[in-house]
Amino acid sequence: MRALVQRVSQASVTVAGERISGIGPGLVALVCAMQGDTEDRAEALAGRIARLRIFRDEAGRMNRSLLDTGGAALVVSQFTLAADTSRGNRPGFSAAADPATGVRLYERTAAALADLGVPVALGRFGADMQVALVNDGPVTIWLET
């Protein structure tokens, strides 16, 4: 599993001109299931996202997690995180999980975050989405399990 996590002050997802979800302060997690990934990896990724200490503490240092702050997570499927650009300018995506596995593991990641007590909003798997966010910091972290 791969994720690109961004600390945000707000974020939303729009599909076909309709806003389908949004959050205030928290994290946007762009999530990609790779070939060979399992539910265990999805749950491990959720735990890493929830416990990632990238929020400011009282001293202004990045020392608090999403669980500590009570922030929300906007989880968006992003198969393009599997891009292989080693053979030219057109990326290949063969390392991504097939769509049936991808949706299952994407949903498992979101459910595992919710099980940890994180308020979760979702994108729409396979849809052409417009993701709007205000990156706070900016803070952007790459995670892999």
PyMOL commands that set and color helices and strands:
alter all, ss='L'
color gray80, all
select helices_A, chain A and resi 39-51+66-69+79-82+99-115
alter helices_A, ss='H'
color red, helices_A
select strands_A, chain A and resi 2-15+18-23+26-32+55-56+62-64+72-77+120-122+129-144
alter strands_A, ss='S'
color yellow, strands_A
deselect
rebuild
show_as cartoon
